[in-house]
Amino acid sequence: MTTATDLLDASLAAIAEHGARTNAFISVDADAARATARALDDERRRGIDRGPLHGMPISIKDLIDVAGQPTTAASRVRAGHVASRDATVVQRLRDAGAVLIGKTNLHEFALGTTSEETAYGAVHNPHDAARSAGGSSGGSAAAVALGMGVASIGSDTGGSIRIPAAACGVVGLKPSLGEVPLDGVVPLSTTFDHVGPITRSVADAANIWAVLAGRAIPRIETLSPSAVTLGALGGYFTNLLDAEVRAAFDDAIVQLRAGGVSIAPRTIEGAETIVDTYVNISLPEAAHWHANVLGTLDVRAADYHPAVRERLERGRTISAVSYLRAMDTRELLMRAVDSAFDGCSALVLPTLPIVAPMHGAVDVTMDARSGETLLVRAAMLRLTQLFNVTGHPAISIPIPAAGLPVGLQLVGRRGDTETLLAVAMACERMFK
């Protein structure tokens, strides 16, 4: 049997090999991790088994509190901060036997999609160091992709677990809204924030999700492909894809159909309102926390990355009327997504409409034929942010691609992450 010490040694060796190249970690606590691993191995020898996370090395995105350690949120604004207690999700991981190996790098205050704007330097994609690892949980995804831990815990407000998972070729789960507690997690948008796992398999994601949510470890039903019907979102969700993503996604749909999965077209009414709804809720909430709760947006303005500060300042210009109107539109979008599930097990679409962008890229060509471009941030959020607005669970799994990684996004019914995981597991098997 592989011991906790063996798993940790492999993870620390991978950090020694790849950590500097990817800049995935802000801090690594090897001594404490070794002590925990030894204690967990001793428990095993005495017949104590805490479950599937017993001895699993897991990293934590550095906006989640770990007692006695700084929670930097990758910002100079947090200099000197040390967490007095564990976030609930961290305590649950400890209780389940996880070995916490360190804190991962991220986009400052999670307010970005590339993990470039950070006080600790950009995170580099494990497949091409000249490219973004995605964000904001870029360090978490890069770490998992290269074996620097078996899993990592990230946060997702507009796609920040699923985006880097797709860019780095791993699995990223955003649970249903409200399933995982957020105390001890630096907020971005209190309406849209989620916490969830980044892993190398759906099975690991399922086990960690259950622990984070305080549930019994699920026995995920093995679904026959013939029992799965996917609603393929079209229109807004597929009209702007770069050539690599379109080819991989189309091939994945063919492969799923060939394996026995039924796929039916679906649309989301009101998709043209997604961006404004997201922006008019998330940015005012972020600005309020930084200006009025944390109280640093004015007195420590120079300590923010300029682009992050600009987004926060933009949030202050959004009126209360616009915020409340967006809240009303959010309800309409929730019902529209609910309606798309009629007769379907889950919805399917790409996770990212582009492959991982080059560091420093401002915009990206979405369609070589038309030459249409989008800002990189807008492109990376385009297919994920809706499900933060509506709270539906969503998972990104890697699919075969000719070059850089491409993610397939599956979306489940609100409050039913477990069924989504069963569908994802069935699909994952077809791509192995």
Secondary structure, DSSP 4 states (H G I P E B T S, - for coil): ---HHHHHHHHHHHHHHHHHHHT-EEEE-HHHHHHHHHHHHHHHHTT----TTTT-EEEEETTB--TTS---TTSGGGTT---SS--HHHHHHHHTT-EEEEEE--SGGG--SSS-S-TT---EETTEEEEE--SSSHHHHHHHHTTSSSEEEEEESSSTTHHHHHHHTSEEEE--TTSS--TTB--S-TTT-EEEEEESSHHHHHHHHHHHTT-PPP------GGG-EEEEE-GGGTSS--HHHHHHHHHHHHHHHHTT-EEEEE--TTGGGHHHHHHHHHHHHHHHIIIIIS--TTTTGGGS-HHHHHHHHHHHTS-HHHHHHHHHHHHHHHHHHHHHTTT-SEEEEES-SSPPPBTT--EEEEETTTTEEEEHHHHHHTTTTHHHHH---EEEEEE--SSS-EEEEEE--TT-HHHHHHHHHHHHHHH-
